[in-house]
Amino acid sequence: MKGDPAVLKKVSVSLPFGIGSAEWEADPTERRAAWSLYVELVTRIAVEPLEGEEGLLREALNSLYSLFGTTREILKEAGPDVGASRNSVGGIAIAVLNRGLRRFLAKWHPRLQVWEAKRPADVSPKEYEQQWTEEPELRRELEALRRDLSSVCTGSGRDCWG
């Protein structure tokens, strides 16, 4: 069996959403869980720009929402060794979900849902989203969220996630 290529011992990160900074000694279990979380995050719209006319906002929100289930599964599979304290992979993942994603989705999921419920059958979802007066604001806030989530995946954040 091939050895764990990650040799990082001490991790120090600065995190978004008012979480602050964290520092801890990463063990192999935390590194594996962190790598799984990193892959889930960087392969979604969560950290890729959604330019003006690109994509459906509903799809972006659904992708972000799915991170809750994915993160829960990764943390459950990793077990208690990943921790739940502020200075652990588990604690950071939970804080990012609760302080960043949950607040964003709690605001925008219901608003978009109300708008979508009024869509006439002869108008495409894309066309209808573009008619929504709140669409530009949601796109701006989605971009701000993307930047915050990207900070978890780049620079010192990459040290945390893998």
C-alpha positions in Angstrom: 0.0 0.0 0.0 1.3 3.4 -1.0 2.0 5.8 1.9 0.2 9.0 2.5 1.9 11.7 0.4 0.8 14.5 2.6 3.5 15.3 5.1 2.2 18.5 6.5 2.4 18.5 10.3 1.2 21.8 11.6 -1.7 23.6 9.8 -2.4 27.3 10.3 -5.2 28.9 8.3 -7.2 32.1 8.1 -10.8 31.5 7.3 -13.8 33.5 5.9 -17.3 34.1 7.4 -16.0 35.5 10.6 -14.6 32.1 11.6 -11.1 33.6 12.2 -8.0 31.5 12.2 -7.2 28.0 13.3 -4.0 26.1 14.0 -3.6 22.4 14.7 -1.5 19.3 14.1 -3.0 17.4 11.2 -3.0 13.6 11.4 -3.6 11.2 8.5 -7.3 10.9 9.2 -7.8 14.6 9.1 -5.7 15.0 5.9 -7.8 12.3 4.1 -11.0 14.0 5.2 -9.7 17.4 4.3 -8.7 16.1 0.8 -12.2 14.7 0.2 -13.7 18.0 1.3 -11.3 20.0 -0.9 -12.1 17.9 -4.0 -15.9 18.4 -3.4 -15.5 22.1 -3.0 -13.2 22.8 -6.0 -15.2 20.7 -8.4 -18.4 22.6 -7.9 -19.8 26.0 -9.0 -19.0 27.0 -5.4 -15.5 28.2 -6.3 -15.8 28.7 -10.1 -17.1 32.1 -11.3 -20.6 32.1 -12.8 -20.4 34.9 -15.3 -23.3 37.2 -16.1 -25.3 35.1 -18.4 -23.9 31.7 -17.6 -25.7 28.9 -15.9 -28.9 28.7 -13.9 -28.9 30.2 -10.4 -31.1 27.3 -9.3 -28.4 24.8 -10.3 -25.7 26.9 -8.4 -27.9 26.9 -5.3 -28.6 23.2 -5.5 -24.9 22.5 -5.9 -24.1 24.5 -2.8 -26.9 22.8 -0.9 -25.6 19.4 -1.8 -22.3 20.2 0.0 -24.2 19.7 3.3 -24.9 16.1 2.6 -21.5 15.4 1.1 -19.7 17.0 4.1 -21.8 15.1 6.6 -20.9 11.8 4.8 -17.2 12.6 4.6 -17.1 13.6 8.3 -19.2 10.6 9.4 -16.9 8.2 7.4 -13.8 9.8 8.9 -15.2 9.4 12.4 -14.5 11.4 15.5 -10.7 11.7 14.8 -11.5 14.7 12.5 -12.9 16.6 15.5 -15.6 19.1 15.9 -13.5 21.8 17.6 -12.6 25.1 16.0 -9.1 23.8 15.5 -9.9 20.7 13.5 -10.9 19.8 9.9 -14.4 18.7 11.1 -14.9 22.0 13.1 -13.8 24.1 10.1 -16.0 22.2 7.7 -19.0 22.6 10.0 -18.3 26.3 10.5 -18.0 27.0 6.8 -21.4 25.2 6.2 -23.2 27.0 9.1 -21.7 30.4 8.9 -21.2 30.7 5.2 -23.4 28.4 3.2 -26.4 28.1 5.5 -26.9 31.9 5.8 -26.5 32.4 2.1 -28.9 29.6 1.2 -31.5 30.5 3.9 -31.7 33.9 2.2 -31.8 32.9 -1.4 -33.4 29.5 -1.7 -36.9 30.7 -0.6 -36.7 33.9 -2.6 -35.8 32.1 -5.8 -38.4 29.4 -5.1 -41.2 32.0 -4.8 -40.1 33.5 -8.1 -39.8 30.1 -9.9 -43.3 29.1 -8.7 -44.7 31.9 -10.9 -43.0 30.9 -14.1 -45.3 30.5 -17.0 -45.1 27.2 -18.8 -44.0 28.9 -22.1 -41.0 30.6 -20.6 -37.7 28.7 -20.1 -36.2 28.6 -16.6 -33.2 30.6 -17.9 -35.3 33.3 -19.5 -37.4 33.5 -16.4 -34.5 33.8 -14.0 -33.1 36.7 -16.1 -36.4 38.5 -15.7 -36.2 38.3 -11.9 -35.4 41.7 -10.4 -33.3 40.1 -7.7 -31.1 38.1 -10.1 -28.3 40.6 -10.3 -28.1 40.8 -6.5 -28.0 37.0 -6.1 -25.3 36.8 -8.7 -23.2 39.5 -6.8 -23.7 37.7 -3.5 -22.9 34.3 -5.2 -19.6 35.8 -6.4 -18.8 37.1 -3.0 -19.5 33.7 -1.5 -17.3 32.1 -4.2 -14.4 34.4 -3.3 -14.8 33.4 0.4 -15.0 29.7 -0.4 -12.0 30.0 -2.7 -10.0 31.4 0.1 -10.5 28.1 1.9 -9.1 26.3 -1.2 -6.1 28.5 -2.0 -3.1 29.9 -0.2 -3.1 28.9 3.4 -6.5 27.3 2.9 -5.0 24.6 0.6 -2.8 23.6 3.5 -5.9 22.8 5.5 -7.7 20.9 2.8 -4.9 18.7 1.5 
